[in-house]
Amino acid sequence: MTVETVELAAILVCLVFLFGLSLVEAAFTQSSPFTLKMMLERDEKISSSLLQAYLENPVHLLTTIHFGTQLATITIAILATHVSLIRWGKWGLFVSFTVILLISLVFRQLVPRLLTQSAPEEKTLHLARAFGSVYSVLSFVASPLSGVLGLFRKLQEETAPASQPPGEERAEEEIQAYLEIGEDEGIIAKEDSKLIQSVVEFGDTLVREVMTPRMDIVACDERTTVGELRDIMVRHRHSRIPIYRGDVDHIVGIVHIRQLLARVGTGVESEPISGLIHPVLFVPETKPVSSLLKEMQQRGDQAAIVIDEFGGVSGMVTMEDLLEEIVGDIRDEDQAAVSEITKEGPRSYVVRGNSEMDLLRDVTGRRFDGYDCSTVAGLVIAFLGRVPAPGEEFDIEGVRFRIADADRRRVRRVRIELPPADTEGGTATS
């Protein structure tokens, strides 16, 4: 057996070693520690020193694995260079460089991540069992390096500002994993899981996503009389009405039905409502609804006026709107349910213009990512560049849109028809 044969065999062994450790590293880095811990606690048969080490000290484990991959890479580089120089002389350096680069990209980066990106926690459990012994040896060899890194990390923690808590995205993933496990084991009911999920998503929601848009606000001029305001409240069935001076962009306050009813029947129906107006809270569109809810609770307000970046009124939000984000639609005893979408046929639906884009995505299976909008009406206007007329038809990403109800300023209802097969593109016809 020649030296070259021995070196080639050693390269092959190191390559397998490198690929295996890279798989372990990719699986752990793409897994949620919370999910792994829940799986470990749920199944007593799962026992792995490698998994326990990761949950106790993930930095030490990843440092040890990284040490092993670097050791294997350096060994492969040295042996491959020697073999290449023997075989190809002056071209050996170029050949060895090319081979090492391909090995680093394919076996160290691309393939391990591709193989572990789906269900990483399940694959982590299998890999942890297989590489437990290898990790024990590496941990012993790399312990001096881990100790030095630990000292540097401790020094950094003492000199740097307090570390931030885990990112919100990771926290939400962990909560979602907990809910899924709870549902699977029957610990958490499906309805409770949806409620908890709504609470989690509540913190990411902005006021503009839940407000009643300006076009739908029922408001009155401050010169309106008590009797006229009473009739407006009865006709529109609203318990509070914003009051403006001149136009809707100059809201001066709000009148609640309680104050109005206290004056009705006292002979003041012909008097102006100025004495009933109460101050109203103004909030920006970008305010998180969680912050607004807390502020409204502290102030005792039931409604707020939403303003845009230029100071104009863009909508109105009530306490009921905020609570509906958590518990779902809240209706009065005599209030009929209004469906945002109605199925007319196997592939056709009628959708309200103010329905959220998530509903349209769920129905059509399309993303519509190229359009900056939050409602179906916004998508239609963004695609056409104008407000369409009733009866107008056009295609967006292979879905046929037909305007069922609209006026010069807004789109109220849209009929959509899904194609028999997936097609994409966008053409408009009248």
C-alpha positions as a Markdown table, in Angstrom:
| # | Residue | x | y | z |
|---|---|---|---|---|
| 1 | Met | 0.0 | 0.0 | 0.0 |
| 2 | Thr | 1.5 | 3.3 | -1.1 |
| 3 | Val | 1.6 | 6.6 | 0.9 |
| 4 | Glu | -0.7 | 8.1 | -1.7 |
| 5 | Thr | -3.3 | 5.4 | -1.1 |
| 6 | Val | -3.2 | 5.9 | 2.6 |
| 7 | Glu | -3.6 | 9.6 | 2.2 |
| 8 | Leu | -6.6 | 9.2 | -0.1 |
| 9 | Ala | -8.2 | 6.9 | 2.4 |
| 10 | Ala | -7.6 | 9.4 | 5.2 |
| 11 | Ile | -9.1 | 12.1 | 3.0 |
| 12 | Leu | -12.2 | 10.0 | 2.6 |
| 13 | Val | -12.5 | 9.3 | 6.3 |
| 14 | Cys | -12.1 | 13.0 | 7.1 |
| 15 | Leu | -14.7 | 13.9 | 4.4 |
| 16 | Val | -17.3 | 11.6 | 6.1 |
| 17 | Phe | -16.4 | 13.0 | 9.5 |
| 18 | Leu | -16.7 | 16.6 | 8.2 |
| 19 | Phe | -20.1 | 15.9 | 6.5 |
| 20 | Gly | -21.5 | 14.2 | 9.6 |
| 21 | Leu | -20.4 | 17.1 | 12.0 |
| 22 | Ser | -21.8 | 19.6 | 9.5 |
| 23 | Leu | -25.1 | 17.8 | 9.5 |
| 24 | Val | -25.2 | 17.9 | 13.3 |
| 25 | Glu | -24.3 | 21.6 | 13.4 |
| 26 | Ala | -26.9 | 22.5 | 10.7 |
| 27 | Ala | -29.6 | 20.5 | 12.5 |
| 28 | Phe | -28.9 | 22.1 | 15.9 |
| 29 | Thr | -28.7 | 25.7 | 14.5 |
| 30 | Gln | -32.0 | 25.3 | 12.7 |
| 31 | Ser | -33.9 | 23.7 | 15.6 |
| 32 | Ser | -35.7 | 25.5 | 18.4 |
| 33 | Pro | -34.2 | 24.7 | 21.8 |
| 34 | Phe | -37.7 | 25.0 | 23.3 |
| 35 | Thr | -39.1 | 22.4 | 20.9 |
| 36 | Leu | -36.2 | 20.0 | 21.6 |
| 37 | Lys | -36.7 | 20.4 | 25.3 |
| 38 | Met | -40.5 | 19.7 | 25.0 |
| 39 | Met | -39.8 | 16.6 | 22.9 |
| 40 | Leu | -37.2 | 15.4 | 25.4 |
| 41 | Glu | -39.6 | 15.8 | 28.3 |
| 42 | Arg | -42.5 | 14.2 | 26.4 |
| 43 | Asp | -40.7 | 11.0 | 25.4 |
| 44 | Glu | -38.7 | 9.3 | 28.2 |
| 45 | Lys | -37.2 | 7.0 | 25.6 |
| 46 | Ile | -35.2 | 9.9 | 24.1 |
| 47 | Ser | -31.8 | 9.9 | 25.8 |
| 48 | Ser | -28.8 | 11.6 | 24.4 |
| 49 | Ser | -25.8 | 13.1 | 26.1 |
| 50 | Leu | -25.3 | 15.3 | 23.0 |
| 51 | Leu | -28.8 | 16.7 | 23.2 |
| 52 | Gln | -28.5 | 17.3 | 26.9 |
| 53 | Ala | -25.2 | 19.1 | 26.4 |
| 54 | Tyr | -26.9 | 21.4 | 23.8 |
| 55 | Leu | -29.8 | 22.3 | 26.0 |
| 56 | Glu | -27.4 | 23.0 | 29.0 |
| 57 | Asn | -24.8 | 24.9 | 27.1 |
| 58 | Pro | -25.4 | 25.4 | 23.3 |
| 59 | Val | -22.4 | 27.7 | 22.8 |
| 60 | His | -20.0 | 25.0 | 24.2 |
| 61 | Leu | -21.5 | 22.3 | 21.9 |
| 62 | Leu | -21.4 | 24.4 | 18.8 |
| 63 | Thr | -17.9 | 25.5 | 19.6 |
| 64 | Thr | -16.8 | 21.9 | 19.9 |
| 65 | Ile | -18.5 | 20.9 | 16.7 |
| 66 | His | -16.9 | 23.9 | 14.9 |
| 67 | Phe | -13.5 | 22.8 | 16.2 |
| 68 | Gly | -14.1 | 19.3 | 14.8 |
| 69 | Thr | -15.2 | 20.6 | 11.3 |
| 70 | Gln | -12.2 | 23.0 | 11.1 |
| 71 | Leu | -9.8 | 20.1 | 12.2 |
| 72 | Ala | -11.3 | 17.9 | 9.4 |
| 73 | Thr | -11.1 | 20.7 | 6.8 |
| 74 | Ile | -7.4 | 21.5 | 7.6 |
| 75 | Thr | -6.5 | 17.8 | 7.5 |
| 76 | Ile | -8.2 | 17.4 | 4.1 |
| 77 | Ala | -6.5 | 20.5 | 2.8 |
| 78 | Ile | -3.0 | 19.3 | 3.8 |
| 79 | Leu | -3.5 | 15.7 | 2.5 |
| 80 | Ala | -5.2 | 16.9 | -0.7 |
| 81 | Thr | -2.4 | 19.4 | -1.4 |
| 82 | His | 0.3 | 16.7 | -0.9 |
| 83 | Val | -1.5 | 14.2 | -3.2 |
| 84 | Ser | -2.1 | 16.8 | -5.9 |
| 85 | Leu | 1.5 | 17.9 | -5.9 |
| 86 | Ile | 2.6 | 14.3 | -6.3 |
| 87 | Arg | 0.2 | 13.7 | -9.2 |
| 88 | Trp | 0.1 | 17.0 | -11.1 |
| 89 | Gly | 3.2 | 18.8 | -10.0 |
| 90 | Lys | 2.9 | 22.6 | -10.4 |
| 91 | Trp | -0.8 | 22.3 | -11.2 |
| 92 | Gly | -1.4 | 20.5 | -7.9 |
| 93 | Leu | -2.0 | 23.7 | -5.9 |
| 94 | Phe | -4.7 | 24.7 | -8.3 |
| 95 | Val | -6.3 | 21.3 | -8.2 |
| 96 | Ser | -6.2 | 21.0 | -4.4 |
| 97 | Phe | -7.6 | 24.6 | -4.0 |
| 98 | Thr | -10.5 | 23.8 | -6.3 |
| 99 | Val | -11.3 | 20.5 | -4.6 |
| 100 | Ile | -11.1 | 22.1 | -1.1 |
| 101 | Leu | -13.4 | 24.9 | -2.2 |
| 102 | Leu | -16.0 | 22.5 | -3.6 |
| 103 | Ile | -15.8 | 20.3 | -0.5 |
| 104 | Ser | -16.3 | 23.4 | 1.8 |
| 105 | Leu | -19.3 | 24.6 | -0.2 |
| 106 | Val | -21.0 | 21.3 | -0.9 |
| 107 | Phe | -20.2 | 19.1 | 2.1 |
| 108 | Arg | -19.8 | 21.8 | 4.7 |
| 109 | Gln | -22.5 | 24.3 | 3.8 |
| 110 | Leu | -25.1 | 23.6 | 1.1 |
| 111 | Val | -26.0 | 19.9 | 1.5 |
| 112 | Pro | -26.2 | 19.8 | 5.3 |
| 113 | Arg | -28.5 | 22.8 | 5.4 |
| 114 | Leu | -30.7 | 21.4 | 2.6 |
| 115 | Leu | -31.0 | 18.0 | 4.3 |
| 116 | Thr | -31.9 | 19.5 | 7.7 |
| 117 | Gln | -34.1 | 22.5 | 6.9 |
| 118 | Ser | -37.3 | 20.5 | 7.0 |
| 119 | Ala | -38.3 | 19.0 | 10.5 |
| 120 | Pro | -34.9 | 19.9 | 11.9 |
| 121 | Glu | -35.9 | 18.9 | 15.5 |
| 122 | Glu | -36.6 | 15.3 | 14.4 |
| 123 | Lys | -33.3 | 15.0 | 12.5 |
| 124 | Thr | -31.5 | 16.5 | 15.5 |
| 125 | Leu | -32.7 | 13.7 | 17.7 |
| 126 | His | -31.4 | 11.0 | 15.3 |
| 127 | Leu | -28.1 | 12.8 | 14.7 |
| 128 | Ala | -27.6 | 13.4 | 18.5 |
| 129 | Arg | -27.8 | 9.6 | 19.1 |
| 130 | Ala | -25.4 | 8.8 | 16.3 |
| 131 | Phe | -22.7 | 11.3 | 17.1 |
| 132 | Gly | -22.9 | 11.2 | 20.9 |
| 133 | Ser | -19.6 | 9.3 | 21.3 |
| 134 | Val | -17.8 | 11.4 | 18.7 |
| 135 | Tyr | -18.9 | 14.6 | 20.6 |
| 136 | Ser | -17.5 | 13.2 | 23.9 |
| 137 | Val | -14.1 | 12.7 | 22.4 |
| 138 | Leu | -14.1 | 16.1 | 20.6 |
| 139 | Ser | -15.4 | 17.8 | 23.8 |
| 140 | Phe | -12.4 | 16.5 | 25.7 |
| 141 | Val | -9.9 | 17.6 | 23.0 |
| 142 | Ala | -11.5 | 21.0 | 22.5 |
| 143 | Ser | -12.0 | 21.7 | 26.2 |
| 144 | Pro | -9.0 | 24.1 | 26.4 |
| 145 | Leu | -10.3 | 26.1 | 23.5 |
| 146 | Ser | -13.8 | 26.2 | 25.0 |
| 147 | Gly | -12.4 | 27.4 | 28.3 |
| 148 | Val | -10.5 | 30.3 | 26.7 |
| 149 | Leu | -13.7 | 31.3 | 24.7 |
| 150 | Gly | -15.7 | 31.1 | 27.9 |
| 151 | Leu | -13.3 | 33.5 | 29.6 |
| 152 | Phe | -13.6 | 35.9 | 26.7 |
| 153 | Arg | -17.4 | 35.6 | 26.7 |
| 154 | Lys | -17.5 | 36.3 | 30.5 |
| 155 | Leu | -15.3 | 39.3 | 30.1 |
| 156 | Gln | -17.6 | 40.6 | 27.3 |
| 157 | Glu | -20.7 | 40.2 | 29.4 |
| 158 | Glu | -19.1 | 42.2 | 32.2 |
| 159 | Thr | -17.9 | 45.0 | 30.0 |
| 160 | Ala | -20.8 | 45.2 | 27.5 |
| 161 | Pro | -24.4 | 46.3 | 28.2 |
| 162 | Ala | -26.9 | 43.7 | 29.4 |
| 163 | Ser | -27.7 | 41.2 | 26.6 |
| 164 | Gln | -31.1 | 41.5 | 25.0 |
| 165 | Pro | -33.7 | 38.9 | 25.5 |
| 166 | Pro | -34.2 | 36.3 | 22.7 |
| 167 | Gly | -35.7 | 37.8 | 19.5 |
| 168 | Glu | -39.5 | 38.1 | 19.3 |
| 169 | Glu | -39.5 | 35.9 | 16.2 |
| 170 | Arg | -37.8 | 33.0 | 18.1 |
| 171 | Ala | -40.2 | 33.5 | 21.0 |
| 172 | Glu | -43.2 | 33.3 | 18.8 |
| 173 | Glu | -41.8 | 30.1 | 17.2 |
| 174 | Glu | -41.4 | 28.6 | 20.6 |
| 175 | Ile | -45.0 | 29.5 | 21.6 |
| 176 | Gln | -46.3 | 28.1 | 18.4 |
| 177 | Ala | -44.4 | 24.8 | 19.0 |
| 178 | Tyr | -45.8 | 24.6 | 22.5 |
| 179 | Leu | -49.3 | 25.1 | 21.2 |
| 180 | Glu | -48.9 | 22.4 | 18.6 |
| 181 | Ile | -47.5 | 19.9 | 21.2 |
| 182 | Gly | -50.4 | 20.9 | 23.5 |
| 183 | Glu | -53.0 | 20.3 | 20.8 |
| 184 | Asp | -51.4 | 16.9 | 19.8 |
| 185 | Glu | -51.5 | 15.7 | 23.4 |
| 186 | Gly | -55.0 | 17.1 | 24.1 |
| 187 | Ile | -53.7 | 19.5 | 26.8 |
| 188 | Ile | -54.9 | 22.6 | 25.0 |
| 189 | Ala | -58.2 | 22.8 | 23.2 |
| 190 | Lys | -58.1 | 24.0 | 19.6 |
| 191 | Glu | -60.3 | 27.0 | 20.5 |
| 192 | Asp | -57.9 | 27.9 | 23.3 |
| 193 | Ser | -54.9 | 27.5 | 21.0 |
| 194 | Lys | -56.4 | 29.9 | 18.5 |
| 195 | Leu | -57.1 | 32.4 | 21.3 |
| 196 | Ile | -53.5 | 32.2 | 22.5 |
| 197 | Gln | -52.2 | 32.6 | 19.0 |
| 198 | Ser | -54.3 | 35.7 | 18.6 |
| 199 | Val | -52.8 | 37.2 | 21.7 |
| 200 | Val | -49.3 | 36.5 | 20.4 |
| 201 | Glu | -50.0 | 38.1 | 17.0 |
| 202 | Phe | -51.8 | 41.0 | 18.7 |
| 203 | Gly | -48.4 | 42.5 | 19.7 |
| 204 | Asp | -47.4 | 42.7 | 16.0 |
| 205 | Thr | -50.6 | 44.3 | 14.8 |
| 206 | Leu | -50.6 | 48.1 | 13.9 |
| 207 | Val | -53.6 | 50.4 | 14.4 |
| 208 | Arg | -54.0 | 50.9 | 10.6 |
| 209 | Glu | -54.8 | 47.1 | 10.3 |
| 210 | Val | -57.8 | 47.2 | 12.6 |
| 211 | Met | -59.2 | 50.7 | 12.2 |
| 212 | Thr | -62.4 | 51.7 | 10.4 |
| 213 | Pro | -61.2 | 53.6 | 7.3 |
| 214 | Arg | -62.0 | 57.2 | 6.8 |
| 215 | Met | -64.5 | 56.4 | 4.1 |
| 216 | Asp | -66.6 | 54.4 | 6.5 |
| 217 | Ile | -66.6 | 56.9 | 9.4 |
| 218 | Val | -70.0 | 58.4 | 10.3 |
| 219 | Ala | -69.2 | 61.9 | 11.6 |
| 220 | Cys | -71.2 | 65.1 | 12.2 |
| 221 | Asp | -70.5 | 68.8 | 12.1 |
| 222 | Glu | -70.4 | 70.6 | 15.4 |
| 223 | Arg | -73.4 | 72.7 | 14.4 |
| 224 | Thr | -75.6 | 69.5 | 14.3 |
| 225 | Thr | -78.5 | 69.7 | 16.7 |
| 226 | Val | -79.3 | 67.2 | 19.4 |
| 227 | Gly | -82.3 | 65.9 | 17.6 |
| 228 | Glu | -80.4 | 65.5 | 14.3 |
| 229 | Leu | -77.6 | 63.6 | 16.0 |
| 230 | Arg | -80.1 | 61.3 | 17.7 |
| 231 | Asp | -81.6 | 60.5 | 14.3 |
| 232 | Ile | -78.1 | 59.8 | 12.8 |
| 233 | Met | -77.2 | 57.5 | 15.7 |
| 234 | Val | -80.5 | 55.6 | 15.3 |
| 235 | Arg | -80.1 | 55.3 | 11.5 |
| 236 | His | -76.5 | 54.1 | 11.6 |
| 237 | Arg | -76.8 | 52.2 | 14.9 |
| 238 | His | -73.6 | 53.7 | 16.3 |
| 239 | Ser | -73.0 | 54.4 | 20.0 |
| 240 | Arg | -70.4 | 57.1 | 19.5 |
| 241 | Ile | -70.0 | 59.7 | 16.7 |
| 242 | Pro | -66.9 | 61.9 | 16.0 |
| 243 | Ile | -67.7 | 65.6 | 15.7 |
| 244 | Tyr | -65.7 | 67.8 | 13.3 |
| 245 | Arg | -65.4 | 71.5 | 12.5 |
| 246 | Gly | -65.5 | 72.3 | 8.8 |
| 247 | Asp | -64.4 | 68.9 | 7.6 |
| 248 | Val | -63.5 | 65.4 | 8.8 |
| 249 | Asp | -59.8 | 66.3 | 9.0 |
| 250 | His | -60.6 | 68.6 | 11.9 |
| 251 | Ile | -62.2 | 66.4 | 14.5 |
| 252 | Val | -62.9 | 68.3 | 17.7 |
| 253 | Gly | -64.2 | 65.5 | 19.8 |
| 254 | Ile | -66.7 | 62.7 | 20.2 |
| 255 | Val | -70.3 | 62.3 | 21.4 |
| 256 | His | -71.4 | 59.2 | 23.2 |
| 257 | Ile | -74.9 | 57.9 | 23.1 |
| 258 | Arg | -75.1 | 58.1 | 26.9 |
| 259 | Gln | -74.7 | 61.9 | 26.9 |
| 260 | Leu | -77.2 | 62.2 | 24.1 |
| 261 | Leu | -79.9 | 60.1 | 25.7 |
| 262 | Ala | -79.6 | 62.2 | 28.9 |
| 263 | Arg | -80.6 | 65.3 | 26.9 |
| 264 | Val | -83.3 | 63.7 | 24.7 |
| 265 | Gly | -86.8 | 64.5 | 25.9 |
| 266 | Thr | -85.8 | 67.6 | 27.8 |
| 267 | Gly | -86.8 | 70.1 | 25.1 |
| 268 | Val | -83.3 | 70.6 | 23.8 |
| 269 | Glu | -83.6 | 68.7 | 20.5 |
| 270 | Ser | -83.1 | 72.0 | 18.5 |
| 271 | Glu | -79.9 | 73.0 | 20.4 |
| 272 | Pro | -76.4 | 72.4 | 19.1 |
| 273 | Ile | -74.4 | 69.4 | 20.4 |
| 274 | Ser | -71.5 | 71.5 | 21.5 |
| 275 | Gly | -72.2 | 70.9 | 25.2 |
| 276 | Leu | -72.0 | 67.1 | 24.6 |
| 277 | Ile | -68.6 | 66.9 | 22.9 |
| 278 | His | -65.9 | 65.2 | 24.8 |
| 279 | Pro | -62.1 | 65.2 | 23.9 |
| 280 | Val | -60.9 | 62.3 | 21.8 |
| 281 | Leu | -57.6 | 60.5 | 21.6 |
| 282 | Phe | -55.5 | 60.9 | 18.4 |
| 283 | Val | -53.1 | 58.1 | 17.5 |
| 284 | Pro | -50.8 | 57.5 | 14.5 |
| 285 | Glu | -51.5 | 54.7 | 12.0 |
| 286 | Thr | -48.2 | 53.0 | 13.0 |
| 287 | Lys | -49.0 | 52.6 | 16.7 |
| 288 | Pro | -49.1 | 49.0 | 17.9 |
| 289 | Val | -52.6 | 48.0 | 19.0 |
| 290 | Ser | -51.2 | 46.5 | 22.2 |
| 291 | Ser | -49.9 | 50.0 | 23.2 |
| 292 | Leu | -53.1 | 51.6 | 22.2 |
| 293 | Leu | -55.2 | 49.2 | 24.2 |
| 294 | Lys | -53.1 | 50.0 | 27.3 |
| 295 | Glu | -53.4 | 53.7 | 26.7 |
| 296 | Met | -57.2 | 53.6 | 26.2 |
| 297 | Gln | -57.6 | 51.5 | 29.4 |
| 298 | Gln | -55.6 | 54.1 | 31.4 |
| 299 | Arg | -57.5 | 57.1 | 29.9 |
| 300 | Gly | -60.9 | 55.4 | 30.0 |
| 301 | Asp | -61.5 | 56.0 | 26.3 |
| 302 | Gln | -63.6 | 53.8 | 24.1 |
| 303 | Ala | -62.5 | 55.2 | 20.8 |
| 304 | Ala | -59.6 | 57.0 | 19.1 |
| 305 | Ile | -59.1 | 58.9 | 15.9 |
| 306 | Val | -56.3 | 57.6 | 13.7 |
| 307 | Ile | -54.2 | 60.2 | 11.8 |
| 308 | Asp | -51.7 | 59.7 | 9.0 |
| 309 | Glu | -48.2 | 61.1 | 8.7 |
| 310 | Phe | -49.5 | 64.4 | 7.3 |
| 311 | Gly | -52.0 | 64.9 | 10.2 |
| 312 | Gly | -55.1 | 64.1 | 8.2 |
| 313 | Val | -57.7 | 61.7 | 9.6 |
| 314 | Ser | -57.3 | 58.2 | 8.1 |
| 315 | Gly | -59.7 | 56.2 | 10.3 |
| 316 | Met | -61.2 | 55.5 | 13.7 |
| 317 | Val | -60.6 | 52.6 | 16.1 |
| 318 | Thr | -62.7 | 51.5 | 19.0 |
| 319 | Met | -62.1 | 49.3 | 22.0 |
| 320 | Glu | -64.3 | 46.8 | 20.3 |
| 321 | Asp | -62.1 | 46.7 | 17.3 |
| 322 | Leu | -59.1 | 46.0 | 19.5 |
| 323 | Leu | -60.8 | 43.2 | 21.4 |
| 324 | Glu | -62.0 | 41.6 | 18.2 |
| 325 | Glu | -58.4 | 41.1 | 17.2 |
| 326 | Ile | -58.1 | 38.7 | 20.2 |
| 327 | Val | -61.5 | 37.0 | 20.5 |
| 328 | Gly | -62.9 | 37.4 | 17.0 |
| 329 | Asp | -66.0 | 39.1 | 15.8 |
| 330 | Ile | -68.2 | 40.7 | 18.5 |
| 331 | Arg | -71.8 | 41.2 | 17.5 |
| 332 | Asp | -74.8 | 42.7 | 19.3 |
| 333 | Glu | -77.9 | 40.5 | 20.0 |
| 334 | Asp | -79.7 | 42.0 | 17.0 |
| 335 | Gln | -76.7 | 42.3 | 14.7 |
| 336 | Ala | -76.6 | 39.8 | 11.8 |
| 337 | Ala | -73.3 | 38.2 | 10.8 |
| 338 | Val | -71.8 | 39.7 | 7.7 |
| 339 | Ser | -69.6 | 37.3 | 5.8 |
| 340 | Glu | -66.5 | 38.7 | 4.2 |
| 341 | Ile | -66.5 | 36.0 | 1.5 |
| 342 | Thr | -69.3 | 34.0 | -0.1 |
| 343 | Lys | -68.8 | 30.9 | -2.2 |
| 344 | Glu | -70.9 | 31.0 | -5.4 |
| 345 | Gly | -69.5 | 28.0 | -7.2 |
| 346 | Pro | -66.7 | 25.4 | -7.2 |
| 347 | Arg | -64.2 | 28.0 | -8.2 |
| 348 | Ser | -65.9 | 31.4 | -7.7 |
| 349 | Tyr | -66.3 | 33.6 | -4.7 |
| 350 | Val | -67.6 | 37.1 | -3.8 |
| 351 | Val | -65.3 | 39.0 | -1.5 |
| 352 | Arg | -65.8 | 42.3 | 0.3 |
| 353 | Gly | -63.5 | 45.1 | -0.8 |
| 354 | Asn | -62.3 | 45.8 | 2.8 |
| 355 | Ser | -61.4 | 42.1 | 3.4 |
| 356 | Glu | -57.8 | 41.6 | 4.4 |
| 357 | Met | -55.3 | 40.2 | 1.9 |
| 358 | Asp | -54.7 | 37.1 | 4.1 |
| 359 | Leu | -58.2 | 36.0 | 3.4 |
| 360 | Leu | -57.7 | 36.3 | -0.4 |
| 361 | Arg | -54.4 | 34.5 | -0.1 |
| 362 | Asp | -56.0 | 31.6 | 1.7 |
| 363 | Val | -58.7 | 31.3 | -0.9 |
| 364 | Thr | -56.7 | 31.7 | -4.0 |
| 365 | Gly | -53.4 | 30.1 | -2.9 |
| 366 | Arg | -51.5 | 33.1 | -4.4 |
| 367 | Arg | -49.2 | 35.5 | -2.5 |
| 368 | Phe | -49.8 | 38.8 | -4.4 |
| 369 | Asp | -46.4 | 39.9 | -2.9 |
| 370 | Gly | -45.7 | 42.5 | -5.6 |
| 371 | Tyr | -48.5 | 44.9 | -4.4 |
| 372 | Asp | -48.3 | 47.2 | -1.4 |
| 373 | Cys | -51.8 | 46.8 | 0.0 |
| 374 | Ser | -53.6 | 45.3 | 3.0 |
| 375 | Thr | -57.2 | 44.8 | 1.5 |
| 376 | Val | -58.7 | 43.3 | -1.6 |
| 377 | Ala | -59.8 | 46.8 | -2.8 |
| 378 | Gly | -56.3 | 48.0 | -2.3 |
| 379 | Leu | -55.0 | 45.2 | -4.5 |
| 380 | Val | -57.4 | 46.0 | -7.2 |
| 381 | Ile | -56.6 | 49.7 | -7.2 |
| 382 | Ala | -52.8 | 49.0 | -7.0 |
| 383 | Phe | -53.0 | 46.7 | -10.0 |
| 384 | Leu | -55.1 | 49.0 | -12.2 |
| 385 | Gly | -53.8 | 52.3 | -10.9 |
| 386 | Arg | -57.4 | 53.6 | -10.6 |
| 387 | Val | -60.8 | 52.8 | -9.1 |
| 388 | Pro | -62.5 | 50.4 | -11.5 |
| 389 | Ala | -66.1 | 50.6 | -12.7 |
| 390 | Pro | -68.7 | 47.9 | -11.9 |
| 391 | Gly | -68.5 | 45.0 | -14.3 |
| 392 | Glu | -64.8 | 45.5 | -15.2 |
| 393 | Glu | -62.8 | 42.3 | -15.4 |
| 394 | Phe | -59.1 | 41.6 | -15.2 |
| 395 | Asp | -56.6 | 38.8 | -14.2 |
| 396 | Ile | -54.0 | 39.0 | -11.4 |
| 397 | Glu | -51.6 | 36.0 | -11.1 |
| 398 | Gly | -54.1 | 33.9 | -13.1 |
| 399 | Val | -57.1 | 34.7 | -10.9 |
| 400 | Arg | -60.1 | 36.4 | -12.6 |
| 401 | Phe | -61.4 | 39.5 | -10.9 |
| 402 | Arg | -64.8 | 41.0 | -11.7 |
| 403 | Ile | -66.0 | 44.2 | -9.9 |
| 404 | Ala | -69.4 | 43.4 | -8.5 |
| 405 | Asp | -70.1 | 46.7 | -6.7 |
| 406 | Ala | -68.1 | 50.0 | -6.8 |
| 407 | Asp | -68.5 | 53.7 | -7.1 |
| 408 | Arg | -66.1 | 56.5 | -8.1 |
| 409 | Arg | -64.3 | 56.4 | -4.8 |
| 410 | Arg | -64.2 | 52.8 | -3.6 |
| 411 | Val | -64.5 | 49.1 | -4.4 |
| 412 | Arg | -67.2 | 47.4 | -2.3 |
| 413 | Arg | -67.4 | 43.8 | -3.6 |
| 414 | Val | -65.3 | 41.8 | -6.0 |
| 415 | Arg | -66.2 | 38.5 | -7.6 |
| 416 | Ile | -63.1 | 36.2 | -8.1 |
| 417 | Glu | -62.8 | 33.0 | -10.1 |
| 418 | Leu | -60.0 | 30.5 | -9.8 |
| 419 | Pro | -58.5 | 28.9 | -12.9 |
| 420 | Pro | -58.8 | 25.1 | -13.4 |
| 421 | Ala | -54.9 | 25.0 | -13.4 |
| 422 | Asp | -52.3 | 27.4 | -11.9 |
| 423 | Thr | -51.4 | 30.2 | -14.3 |
| 424 | Glu | -49.8 | 33.5 | -13.6 |
| 425 | Gly | -49.7 | 36.9 | -15.2 |
| 426 | Gly | -51.8 | 40.1 | -15.1 |
| 427 | Thr | -54.0 | 41.5 | -18.0 |
| 428 | Ala | -56.8 | 43.9 | -17.7 |
| 429 | Thr | -59.9 | 44.2 | -19.8 |
| 430 | Ser | -63.0 | 46.3 | -19.6 |
